[in-house]
Amino acid sequence: MLLLTLLTISSTAAAQAIGAVSSPTREMMMQAPSQTSQSVPSINMTTVRAGYEASIAVNPTNPLNLIVSGGGVGGDSGDHWGVASVSSDGGRSWRFGNASFSYILSRVKSGWGFADPVATFNARGDAYVGTIDNGTMEWLFKSTDGGNSFLLTSPFLKMNDSLLFYNNNRTVHPCNQNRGPFRDYPAVIADPYSTSPYRNNVYVLVRTAAQIDPAICAWGVALERSTDGGETWGSGTWFAQTQISLLSDNRGMAVAPDGSVFLAGIGGSCLFLTQCLSRNCLTTENNVGIVLKSTDGGASFSHPICAVDDPHIGLEAVEVAATSASNIYVVYLGDNETLAPNVFHLYSEVSHDGGSSWSSIARIDDVTSPDSGHVASAGAGPFMWDFSMSPQTGRLDVAWFDNRNQGVSYTVADIYYSYSYDAKAWATNIRTTPDGPYYMCTQSTNFCLGTGNDFMWVASSYTPGNDKAYIVASLGKAPCDYLCSALLTRFVTVTFPAPSLRVSMFYTDSSLDPLPFDGSGNSILNVLFARGIVESTSPHRVLAWANVTNTGSLPLKSLVLDETLPADWSINPPWLRAKVGVRVYYANSTGLLKNPEITQTSSLTVSSGSPEIVHLTITNLTATIIGHALMPGESILVSIRLSYSLVRTSQSPASYPRNYTDIANVAAWGQPYYAGTEASTSTSDSFTAYARVLADPARTGNANVSNVHKYTLV
């Protein structure tokens, strides 16, 4: 004979806690904890000296060593001739980097000019500034002591040079089309990456004509390269203007850490070309944004990659940066022809497959009401903006002259700045000249005339804990004459705060409903007793959640979390703790159920004993299914399923309530495999367990027995 006794408990009494004043709704639960706003960079502006078309370069071997070219260089004293302004303290002070004037005359002879110079460093820390020409030849200045003193390289362009005619498989030679090599807007870049197989190569892009047949001296652009520090030059390539109507100057050339070389510019529309060079482009009336890629150190270039081909955007200029041959970023200025004519904006796109496909267009300048153009031009020259990429952090930096605060005068502007880590979303525009606007050009009835002030520059500097972007441009506080003697070279430092994390914790049941709160806002649950034995808990299982948020301004690429679980609680099920009991999610939505899971069981370990400790390691977030770093403002969620280890044990209800504490320690790094700048934080949170004795209606809040039935089975 077996006696079976069934006890029916009232539906809600056992689940309610004494003192509970609120039960969060499911809608509250579905909202992931709000993300903390990311840190905002600080801005500082100083003056270098007299201003005129400045560029800036950062020494990769010593980020405190800066060179600013242009802007007041020239005669210094005696036989010294100032090539560039040099700093050894991160821009706090400046001095001239000199060459001997008599030495220059002995090499270049007479009739030479030095205009629009740009600076660069190679991987060894050698500096190059160029270009200087005498109408038939061009040179670079080179320094091996951080810019303190300069000598000349061998001529990188001569009239008898042999240049490979791009896409024509034949050799051409430079020629004078009523003018020699045109030094305006040169691009000079040395490969600064120690990881590159072509490190220390020097590349120069300069406008020049070439003799394409005995009767035609056609205009175009020549790329020259040196593999031995400027001692010799060779294997240059010449691009006809009819092939690609404009290779963008200055930032129209870029080098990636894997040694890939990129050129960017504007190509003719397929609609007007018999043999369209821009493969896979739409047939539009507008020109298209073209990227050319070299994977052999600039010896040869690919067929044009169609990067920008929007029928609603008329292109003005295209600039390029890349982290590899596959990951290419373009920023471009274009006329949004869906609006009124000449409404120019800055846009960006990114390709992660070498240019085969591109992301949707992202807008950078953020004034949309009224949606008028604010990117400014200092006279008859091009619009003033620049783009660069931090090789250490992957941050994209864009700065431009902006006239949103100019009132009725188009001769003044401010410098605005924005940044992105993916070219898909850009930070709110930052005004870097709060005491502006400044004069930027010759004034003529509130409009600019041509002054020659036609480019600015952006660069980055990074050491662990010291992350900066630099902007140099020529602006003045007085009206400018023709050669802008009132302009000064302004040096803007954008300093990003150190990486930071925030971790918070919360608790739900297995249905993702949050635990109720007591009057103090603490999570609570019930421990159910019968005859002095712990029978169960309500809820039966608890999910402990840790929300890790990147609250800094630097993407985080690797992460370690150690979570010490509450005593008397263990991961459920115990035989599959790391495989089933722990889950990791990328918090990209407002609902817990909608977040994509990124759990990799191989990255999880659980220590035995009490309390248990969960150890999570993510060596490279980019290698998870989210495919990118943890960006500023983004979060990951770690969920641990817990059950009460004291079930089926004898306990005293009088020993309750008991507080149970969960502790989380988190560290994250700016580079994969726990390298780069580190951020760390910790937190703890607790919940309270109340004893509830079944079949004891005398105790307030305990479960009531509604029916007792006894059956006898024979």
C-alpha positions in Angstrom: 0.0 0.0 0.0 1.4 3.4 -1.1 0.1 6.7 0.4 0.4 9.6 -2.0 -0.4 13.1 -0.6 -0.9 16.0 -2.9 -0.5 19.6 -1.6 -2.0 22.3 -3.8 -0.4 25.7 -3.1 -2.1 29.0 -3.8 -1.0 30.4 -7.1 1.0 33.5 -6.1 1.5 33.6 -2.4 4.7 31.5 -2.4 6.3 33.7 -5.0 5.7 37.0 -3.2 8.2 38.3 -0.7 7.6 40.2 2.5 8.4 43.8 2.0 8.4 43.6 -1.8 7.0 46.9 -3.2 7.6 46.4 -6.9 7.7 43.7 -9.5 9.4 44.9 -12.7 7.3 44.4 -15.8 8.5 42.2 -18.7 8.8 45.5 -20.7 11.3 46.7 -18.1 13.2 43.4 -18.3 13.4 43.6 -22.0 15.2 46.9 -21.8 18.9 46.1 -21.5 20.6 48.3 -18.9 21.2 51.7 -20.5 24.7 52.2 -21.9 26.8 54.9 -20.4 27.7 57.7 -22.7 31.2 57.5 -24.2 33.9 59.9 -23.1 34.3 63.2 -25.0 37.8 64.2 -26.2 39.3 67.5 -25.1 40.4 70.3 -27.5 43.4 72.7 -27.3 44.6 75.1 -30.0 48.0 76.9 -30.1 50.0 78.7 -32.8 53.1 77.5 -34.4 54.2 80.6 -36.4 53.2 82.4 -39.6 50.8 80.4 -41.6 50.5 79.1 -45.1 49.3 75.7 -46.3 50.6 73.5 -43.5 50.9 69.7 -43.1 51.9 67.7 -40.1 53.7 64.4 -39.6 54.3 62.2 -36.5 57.4 60.2 -36.0 56.3 56.5 -35.5 59.4 55.8 -33.4 58.9 58.8 -31.1 55.3 60.2 -31.1 56.5 63.4 -29.3 58.6 64.3 -32.4 56.4 66.3 -34.8 57.1 68.2 -38.0 54.9 70.9 -39.4 55.7 71.9 -43.0 54.7 75.1 -44.8 53.5 78.0 -42.7 56.4 80.4 -42.3 59.4 78.3 -43.3 62.2 79.9 -45.3 65.1 82.0 -44.4 66.2 81.5 -40.7 69.6 83.1 -40.0 72.9 83.1 -41.7 73.3 80.1 -44.0 70.3 78.4 -42.3 67.2 77.9 -44.4 64.1 76.7 -42.5 62.7 73.6 -44.1 60.0 72.9 -41.5 58.9 73.5 -37.9 60.0 70.8 -35.5 58.8 69.8 -32.0 60.3 67.3 -29.6 57.7 67.7 -26.9 54.4 66.9 -28.7 53.8 70.4 -30.0 54.4 72.4 -26.8 57.4 74.2 -28.4 58.7 74.6 -31.9 61.9 75.4 -33.7 63.2 75.4 -37.3 64.6 72.3 -38.9 67.2 73.8 -41.2 69.2 73.0 -44.4 72.2 74.9 -45.5 71.3 77.6 -48.0 74.6 77.3 -49.9 74.2 73.5 -50.0 70.8 73.9 -51.6 72.2 76.3 -54.3 75.0 73.8 -55.0 72.6 71.0 -55.7 69.5 72.7 -57.2 71.3 75.7 -58.8 69.1 78.7 -59.6 65.4 79.2 -60.4 64.2 76.8 -57.7 60.9 76.9 -55.9 59.6 75.4 -52.7 55.8 75.7 -52.3 53.1 73.5 -50.8 55.6 71.3 -48.9 54.3 68.2 -47.1 56.0 66.1 -44.5 56.2 62.4 -43.7 58.2 59.9 -41.6 59.3 56.4 -42.5 59.5 53.4 -40.1 63.0 54.3 -39.0 62.0 57.8 -38.0 63.6 59.5 -41.1 61.7 62.6 -42.2 61.0 63.7 -45.7 59.6 67.1 -46.8 58.9 68.0 -50.3 58.9 69.0 -53.0 61.6 71.5 -54.3 62.1 71.9 -58.0 63.9 74.0 -60.6 61.5 73.4 -63.5 63.2 70.3 -64.9 63.9 68.2 -61.7 62.3 67.7 -58.3 63.9 66.7 -55.0 62.8 65.9 -51.4 64.4 67.1 -48.3 65.5 64.3 -45.9 66.4 64.3 -42.2 67.8 61.4 -40.2 67.8 63.3 -36.9 64.1 63.9 -36.3 63.9 67.0 -38.5 66.7 69.0 -36.9 68.8 69.2 -40.1 68.0 68.3 -43.7 69.8 67.3 -46.9 68.4 66.6 -50.3 67.6 63.2 -51.8 68.5 62.4 -55.4 66.1 64.0 -57.9 62.9 61.9 -58.0 61.6 63.3 -61.3 63.7 64.2 -64.3 62.8 64.8 -67.9 64.5 61.6 -69.1 62.8 59.3 -66.5 61.0 56.3 -67.8 57.5 56.0 -66.5 55.1 53.1 -67.1 52.0 54.4 -68.8 49.2 53.1 -66.7 47.0 50.5 -68.4 48.9 50.9 -71.7 51.9 48.7 -71.2 54.4 51.1 -72.6 56.9 53.6 -71.4 56.6 57.4 -71.5 58.9 60.3 -70.5 58.0 63.5 -68.7 57.7 66.6 -70.9 57.1 70.4 -70.4 53.6 71.4 -71.5 54.6 75.1 -71.3 55.5 74.4 -67.7 57.7 72.0 -65.8 56.6 69.5 -63.2 53.9 71.2 -61.2 54.6 71.2 -57.5 51.2 72.4 -56.3 49.5 69.9 -54.0 52.1 67.2 -54.0 51.6 64.0 -52.1 54.6 62.6 -50.3 54.3 59.4 -48.1 56.9 57.1 -46.6 55.9 53.7 -45.5 56.0 54.0 -41.6 55.0 50.5 -40.7 57.5 48.1 -39.2 55.1 45.2 -40.2 55.2 46.2 -43.9 57.4 44.2 -46.3 58.0 47.6 -48.1 58.7 49.6 -44.9 60.7 52.8 -45.5 59.7 53.0 -49.2 59.1 56.6 -50.2 56.2 57.5 -52.6 55.7 60.8 -54.3 52.7 61.8 -56.4 53.2 65.0 -58.5 51.5 66.6 -61.5 53.4 66.4 -64.7 52.9 66.0 -68.5 54.3 63.0 -70.5 55.2 62.5 -74.1 52.6 59.9 -75.1 53.5 60.3 -78.8 55.8 62.5 -80.8 53.2 65.2 -81.2 51.4 65.1 -77.9 52.7 66.2 -74.5 49.6 65.2 -72.4 48.8 66.3 -68.8 48.6 63.8 -66.0 50.1 62.7 -62.7 53.3 60.7 -62.0 53.9 58.3 -59.1 57.6 57.9 -58.3 59.0 55.6 -55.6 62.3 54.9 -53.9 63.2 51.7 -52.1 66.5 52.9 -50.7 65.7 56.1 -48.8 65.8 58.5 -51.8 69.2 57.4 -53.1 67.6 56.1 -56.4 64.2 56.3 -57.9 62.6 54.0 -60.4 59.6 52.0 -61.6 57.4 55.1 -61.7 53.8 55.1 -63.1 52.2 57.9 -65.1 48.4 58.3 -65.2 46.8 60.4 -68.0 44.2 62.9 -67.1 41.9 61.5 -69.7 42.1 58.1 -67.9 41.4 59.4 -64.5 40.4 63.0 -64.5 41.8 63.8 -61.1 43.9 61.9 -58.7 43.2 63.6 -55.4 46.2 65.5 -54.1 47.8 65.1 -50.7 45.5 62.4 -49.2 44.9 60.9 -52.6 47.6 58.4 -51.6 47.8 56.1 -48.6 49.9 53.2 -47.3 48.4 50.3 -45.2 50.3 48.4 -42.5 50.6 45.4 -44.8 52.5 47.6 -47.4 49.6 48.0 -49.8 49.6 51.4 -51.6 46.4 53.2 -52.6 45.6 56.0 -54.9 42.2 57.7 -55.0 40.6 60.2 -57.3 37.8 60.9 -59.7 37.3 58.9 -62.8 35.2 59.7 -65.8 31.7 58.3 -65.9 31.2 55.1 -67.9 28.5 57.0 -69.8 31.2 59.0 -71.6 34.1 56.5 -71.9 34.4 54.1 -74.8 36.4 51.6 -72.7 35.3 52.2 -69.1 38.2 51.9 -66.7 35.9 51.8 -63.7 34.7 48.2 -63.7 31.3 47.5 -62.2 30.3 51.1 -61.9 26.9 52.3 -62.8 26.3 54.3 -66.0 25.7 57.7 -64.5 26.2 61.2 -65.7 28.4 62.0 -62.7 32.0 61.1 -62.3 32.9 58.2 -60.1 35.2 57.8 -57.1 38.1 55.6 -58.1 40.6 53.7 -55.9 43.7 52.1 -57.4 45.6 49.4 -55.3 49.1 48.1 -55.4 50.2 45.1 -53.5 53.8 45.1 -54.7 55.1 48.2 -53.1 53.9 50.6 -55.8 55.5 48.8 -58.8 52.1 48.2 -60.4 48.4 49.1 -59.8 45.2 47.2 -60.1 42.3 48.1 -62.5 40.3 50.9 -61.0 38.0 50.0 -58.1 34.7 51.7 -58.2 34.3 53.1 -54.7 31.8 55.9 -55.2 29.1 55.8 -57.8 26.0 57.6 -56.6 23.8 59.2 -59.3 22.8 61.9 -56.8 26.3 63.0 -55.7 28.6 65.0 -57.9 32.1 64.4 -56.6 34.6 67.2 -55.7 37.4 65.1 -54.2 38.1 61.7 -52.8 40.6 60.6 -50.1 41.6 57.1 -49.0 43.0 55.2 -46.0 43.3 51.5 -45.3 44.3 49.0 -42.6 45.1 46.3 -45.2 44.6 45.4 -48.9 41.1 44.3 -47.9 39.9 47.0 -45.5 39.6 50.3 -47.4 38.1 53.5 -46.3 37.1 56.5 -48.5 36.0 59.9 -47.5 34.7 62.3 -50.2 33.2 65.7 -50.7 30.2 65.7 -52.9 27.4 67.9 -54.2 24.1 66.4 -53.0 22.1 67.0 -56.1 18.8 65.9 -54.5 18.9 69.3 -52.8 19.7 72.7 -54.3 22.8 72.9 -56.5 26.2 73.2 -54.8 25.1 71.7 -51.5 28.4 70.0 -50.6 28.7 67.5 -47.8 31.4 65.0 -46.5 30.6 61.3 -46.8 32.3 58.0 -46.1 32.2 54.4 -47.2 34.1 51.3 -46.3 35.0 48.0 -48.0 36.1 44.9 -46.2 36.6 42.7 -49.3 39.2 44.7 -51.2 36.7 47.0 -52.9 34.4 44.3 -54.4 31.5 45.7 -52.3 31.0 48.9 -50.2 29.0 49.9 -47.2 26.1 52.3 -47.4 27.0 56.0 -47.5 27.5 57.8 -44.1 27.2 61.6 -43.7 30.0 63.2 -41.6 29.1 66.9 -41.3 25.9 66.9 -39.2 24.0 70.1 -39.8 20.8 68.8 -41.4 18.3 71.6 -40.6 18.6 73.6 -42.7 20.4 71.1 -44.9 22.8 73.5 -46.6 26.5 73.1 -47.3 28.9 74.3 -44.6 32.3 72.8 -45.8 34.2 76.0 -46.7 36.6 76.9 -49.5 39.3 79.5 -48.9 38.9 81.3 -52.3 39.4 79.9 -55.7 41.2 76.7 -54.4 39.6 73.5 -53.3 37.4 73.0 -50.3 39.3 72.8 -47.1 39.2 69.4 -45.4 41.4 66.4 -44.7 41.2 62.8 -43.6 43.5 60.4 -41.9 43.5 57.1 -39.9 45.2 56.1 -36.7 47.2 52.9 -37.4 47.2 51.9 -33.8 43.5 52.4 -32.9 41.9 52.3 -36.4 40.2 55.7 -35.6 39.3 57.7 -38.7 39.8 61.5 -38.2 38.2 64.1 -40.4 38.6 67.9 -40.1 37.3 70.7 -42.3 36.7 74.5 -42.5 33.1 75.0 -41.6 31.1 78.2 -42.1 28.0 77.3 -40.0 28.9 80.2 -37.6 30.0 82.7 -40.2 26.9 84.9 -40.4 26.9 86.8 -43.7 30.7 86.6 -44.4 32.1 83.8 -46.4 35.7 84.9 -45.6 35.6 83.4 -42.1 35.3 79.8 -40.9 35.8 77.5 -37.9 37.6 74.2 -37.9 35.2 71.3 -37.1 36.2 67.7 -36.4 34.6 64.3 -36.3 35.8 60.7 -35.8 34.6 57.2 -36.5 35.9 53.7 -36.0 34.0 52.1 -38.8 33.1 54.8 -41.4 29.5 54.0 -40.8 28.7 56.2 -37.8 30.5 59.4 -37.0 30.8 61.3 -33.7 28.9 64.5 -33.2 30.8 67.3 -34.9 33.2 69.1 -32.5 34.1 72.8 -32.9 37.8 73.0 -32.3 38.0 76.8 -32.6 35.6 77.9 -29.9 36.8 81.5 -30.1 36.3 81.6 -33.9 35.4 82.0 -36.6 38.7 83.0 -38.1 39.6 84.7 -41.4 40.8 82.2 -44.0 41.2 84.2 -47.2 41.4 87.5 -49.0 38.2 89.5 -48.3 36.1 90.9 -51.1 32.6 92.0 -50.2 32.2 89.1 -47.8 33.5 86.5 -50.3 36.9 84.9 -50.8 39.3 85.5 -53.5 42.1 83.2 -54.4 44.9 83.3 -51.8 46.8 80.0 -52.2 45.5 78.9 -48.8 44.2 75.6 -50.2 45.0 72.7 -47.9 45.0 71.6 -44.3 46.2 68.4 -42.6 45.2 65.8 -40.0 47.4 63.2 -38.3 47.3 61.0 -35.2 49.6 60.1 -32.4 49.3 57.2 -30.0 51.1 55.7 -27.1 49.3 53.7 -24.3 47.3 56.2 -22.3 48.0 59.0 -24.7 45.8 59.0 -27.8 45.6 62.2 -29.9 44.6 63.6 -33.2 46.4 66.7 -34.6 45.0 69.3 -37.0 47.0 72.1 -38.7 45.5 74.9 -40.8 46.2 78.5 -41.6 43.7 80.9 -40.0 43.9 84.6 -38.9 42.1 87.1 -36.7 42.5 89.9 -39.2 41.5 90.2 -42.9 44.0 88.5 -45.2 45.9 90.0 -48.1 46.7 88.1 -51.3 49.5 85.9 -49.8 47.7 85.8 -46.4 50.4 87.4 -44.3 47.8 87.8 -41.5 47.3 84.0 -41.3 49.0 81.9 -38.6 49.5 78.2 -38.5 47.0 76.9 -35.9 47.9 73.6 -34.2 44.9 71.8 -32.7 45.3 68.9 -30.4 42.3 66.5 -29.9 43.1 64.4 -26.8 41.1 61.3 -26.2 40.6 60.1 -22.6 42.1 56.8 -21.5 39.9 53.7 -22.2 37.3 53.0 -19.5 34.8 50.3 -18.7 31.6 50.1 -16.7 30.1 46.9 -15.4 26.7 46.5 -13.8 24.7 43.5 -12.7 21.1 42.4 -12.5 19.1 39.2 -12.0 16.2 37.5 -13.8 14.4 34.2 -13.7 14.6 31.6 -16.5 11.8 33.5 -18.4 13.9 36.6 -18.4 11.5 38.3 -15.9 13.6 40.4 -13.4 13.5 39.4 -9.8 11.2 41.6 -7.7 12.7 44.4 -5.5 12.3 45.1 -1.9 11.7 48.6 -0.5 15.4 49.4 -0.9 15.6 48.4 -4.5 17.4 45.1 -3.8 16.5 42.0 -5.7 14.8 39.3 -3.7 13.7 35.6 -4.0 12.2 33.0 -1.7 13.6 29.8 -0.3 10.8 27.3 0.3 11.0 25.0 3.5 9.1 21.9 4.5 9.9 20.2 7.8 13.2 22.1 8.1 14.4 21.0 4.7 15.0 23.4 1.8 12.6 22.1 -0.9 13.2 24.7 -3.6 13.5 28.3 -4.5 11.1 30.7 -6.2 12.1 31.2 -8.9 13.5 27.8 -9.4 16.5 29.1 -11.4 18.2 32.5 -11.3 20.1 34.2 -14.2 22.9 36.4 -13.0 23.7 39.0 -15.7 26.9 41.1 -16.0 26.7 44.1 -18.4 30.1 45.3 -19.6 30.1 48.6 -21.4 32.9 50.5 -23.2 32.6 54.0 -21.7 35.7 55.3 -23.3 36.5 56.6 -26.8 38.8 53.7 -27.9 37.5 50.4 -29.4 38.3 47.4 -27.2 39.5 44.3 -29.0 40.2 41.8 -26.2 38.6 41.2 -22.8 38.9 39.1 -19.6 36.1 38.7 -17.0 36.3 36.9 -13.7 33.0 36.5 -11.9 32.9 35.1 -8.4 29.4 33.7 -7.9 27.4 33.9 -4.7 28.2 31.3 -2.1 25.6 28.5 -1.8 24.8 28.9 -5.5 26.2 26.9 -8.4 26.0 26.9 -12.2 23.2 24.7 -13.6 23.5 22.1 -14.9 26.6 21.1 -13.0 27.8 18.6 -15.6 27.7 21.2 -18.4 28.6 24.3 -16.6 30.7 26.1 -19.2 28.8 24.7 -22.2 25.2 25.3 -21.1 25.2 27.4 -17.9 27.1 30.4 -19.2 26.2 32.5 -22.2 27.8 35.6 -23.8 25.8 38.1 -25.9 26.6 41.3 -27.9 24.1 43.8 -26.6 23.0 45.5 -29.8 19.2 45.7 -29.1 16.9 46.8 -26.3 15.6 43.3 -25.7 17.6 40.5 -24.0 16.0 37.9 -26.3 17.2 39.8 -29.5 20.9 40.1 -28.7 23.1 37.9 -30.8 25.0 35.2 -28.9 28.8 35.2 -29.2 29.6 32.4 -26.7 32.7 30.5 -27.4 32.8 27.6 -25.0 36.6 27.2 -25.4 37.0 30.7 -23.8 35.1 29.7 -20.7 36.3 27.9 -17.6 34.6 27.4 -14.2 36.5 26.7 -11.0 35.1 24.1 -8.6 34.4 24.7 -4.9 32.3 27.3 -3.2 32.1 30.0 -4.4 32.5 29.0 -8.0 34.4 31.4 -10.3 33.7 31.9 -14.0 36.6 32.9 -16.1 35.8 34.4 -19.6 38.6 35.3 -22.1 37.9 36.9 -25.5 41.3 37.1 -27.3 39.9 39.0 -30.3 36.4 40.4 -30.4 36.8 41.0 -34.2 37.1 37.2 -34.6 33.6 36.6 -33.0 30.4 36.7 -35.0 30.0 40.5 -34.4 33.1 41.0 -36.6 34.4 44.1 -34.9 35.8 45.5 -31.7 33.6 46.6 -28.8 33.0 50.2 -29.9 32.6 53.1 -27.6 29.1 53.0 -26.0 28.6 49.3 -26.8 28.1 46.4 -24.4 28.4 42.7 -24.0 26.2 40.7 -21.6 27.3 37.6 -19.7 24.5 35.4 -18.4 25.1 32.7 -15.8 22.3 30.2 -14.8 22.3 29.5 -11.1 20.6 27.0 -8.8 20.6 26.8 -5.1 23.1 24.3 -3.7 21.3 24.0 -0.4 18.3 22.3 -1.8 17.6 19.0 0.0 19.7 20.1 3.0 18.6 20.9 6.5 18.7 24.6 7.3 17.1 26.8 9.9 14.5 29.2 8.5 15.5 31.5 11.3 18.9 32.0 9.6 17.2 33.9 6.9 17.0 36.3 5.2 20.5 35.8 3.7 22.4 38.1 1.4 24.2 36.7 -1.5 26.9 38.7 -3.3 28.1 38.4 -6.9 31.5 40.0 -7.8 32.8 40.8 -11.3 36.3 42.0 -12.3 36.8 43.0 -15.9 39.8 44.1 -17.9 39.9 45.0 -21.6 42.6 46.0 -24.1 42.7 48.2 -27.2 44.5 45.4 -29.2 43.9 41.7 -29.6 45.5 39.2 -27.3 45.5 41.6 -24.3 47.9 44.1 -25.9 47.7 47.9 -26.1 46.1 50.2 -23.6 44.3 48.5 -20.8 41.1 49.5 -19.0 39.8 47.7 -15.9 36.9 47.9 -13.4 35.0 45.8 -10.9 31.7 45.8 -9.2 29.5 43.7 -6.9 25.8 43.3 -6.5 23.7 41.1 -4.2 20.2 39.7 -3.8 18.4 38.6 -0.6 16.9 35.2 0.0 13.8 35.0 2.4 12.7 31.8 4.1 9.1 30.7 3.4 7.8 27.7 5.3 5.2 25.7 3.5 1.9 24.8 5.2 2.4 27.5 7.9 -0.4 30.0 7.3 0.2 31.6 10.6 3.4 33.2 9.3 2.6 36.3 7.2 3.4 35.8 3.6 3.8 32.0 3.8 1.9 29.8 1.3 -1.6 28.8 2.2 -2.8 25.3 1.8 -6.0 25.4 -0.2 -6.7 21.7 -0.6 -5.4 18.5 1.0 -6.5 15.2 -0.5 -5.3 11.7 0.7 -5.6 8.7 -1.6 -5.0 5.1 -0.8 -3.6 2.9 -3.6 -4.1 -0.8 -3.1 
